[in-house]
Amino acid sequence: MAKQAITLKIAGKSYPFNIESGKEEMYRLAEREVNSYLALIKQQNIKNWNDQDYLSMTALKFAIANVGMRQSREVDDEDLRQLEKIGTEIDAYLNDPKK
């Protein structure tokens, strides 16, 4: 796939990227989201915090959201047992000769 050069500005610093064509909008939205959350957390003016602390908390916020999303997509053994039980009940109902 073709590459495209873009520059993103995060926390006031520019970063050049070579990305797949067609993904610029996703990168731009991510740039805005990071900068927005960073501005929000910086408004708290936490004593003795520097830019690295604020950026670390911003990264942590997005990592927690990512982990939460992955965990919500995982199906555990109990879920599989319940789905199999429901599948068996539906199958029995649909194949009931008394209908």
C-alpha positions in Angstrom: 0.0 0.0 0.0 1.2 3.5 -0.8 2.7 5.6 2.0 2.0 9.2 2.9 4.1 11.6 4.9 2.3 13.6 7.7 3.3 15.5 10.7 1.4 15.3 14.0 1.8 17.8 16.8 1.5 16.3 20.2 2.0 18.5 23.3 3.5 21.2 21.2 6.1 19.1 19.5 6.0 17.9 15.9 6.5 14.3 14.9 6.8 13.1 11.3 5.2 9.9 10.2 5.0 7.8 7.1 1.6 6.2 7.2 -0.5 4.1 4.8 -2.6 6.3 2.5 -6.1 6.5 3.6 -5.3 6.5 7.4 -4.6 10.2 7.8 -8.0 10.9 9.3 -7.5 8.3 11.9 -4.1 9.7 12.9 -5.5 13.3 12.9 -8.4 12.2 15.2 -6.0 10.5 17.5 -3.8 13.6 17.6 -6.7 15.7 18.6 -7.9 13.3 21.2 -4.5 13.0 22.9 -4.0 16.8 22.9 -7.6 17.4 24.2 -7.1 14.9 27.1 -3.6 16.3 27.8 -5.1 19.9 28.0 -7.8 18.6 30.3 -5.5 16.9 32.7 -3.1 19.9 32.7 -5.9 22.1 33.9 -5.7 20.3 37.2 -2.3 22.0 37.9 -1.1 19.1 40.0 1.7 20.3 42.3 5.3 19.3 41.3 4.1 17.7 38.0 5.9 18.4 34.7 5.0 17.8 31.1 6.3 14.2 31.4 4.0 13.5 34.3 1.0 14.9 32.3 1.9 12.9 29.2 2.4 9.7 31.3 -1.1 10.1 32.8 -2.5 10.7 29.3 -0.8 7.6 28.0 -2.1 5.6 31.0 -5.7 6.8 30.3 -5.5 5.5 26.8 -3.9 2.3 27.8 -6.6 1.6 30.4 -9.3 2.3 27.8 -7.5 -0.1 25.3 -7.3 -2.9 27.9 -10.9 -2.4 28.9 -12.0 -2.6 25.3 -10.0 -5.8 24.8 -11.3 -7.4 28.0 -14.9 -6.5 27.1 -14.5 -8.4 23.8 -13.1 -11.5 25.4 -15.5 -14.4 26.0 -14.6 -16.6 29.0 -15.4 -20.2 29.6 -18.6 -19.5 31.6 -19.9 -17.4 28.7 -19.1 -20.2 26.3 -21.0 -22.7 28.5 -24.0 -20.4 28.7 -24.0 -19.9 24.9 -23.8 -23.6 24.3 -26.7 -24.2 26.7 -28.8 -21.6 25.0 -27.9 -23.0 21.6 -28.9 -26.5 22.7 -32.2 -25.1 24.1 -33.0 -23.3 20.9 -32.1 -26.3 18.8 -34.4 -28.5 21.0 -37.2 -26.0 20.7 -36.9 -25.7 16.9 -36.7 -29.4 16.4 -39.6 -30.3 18.8 -41.9 -32.7 16.8 -44.9 -31.6 19.0 -45.0 -28.3 17.1 
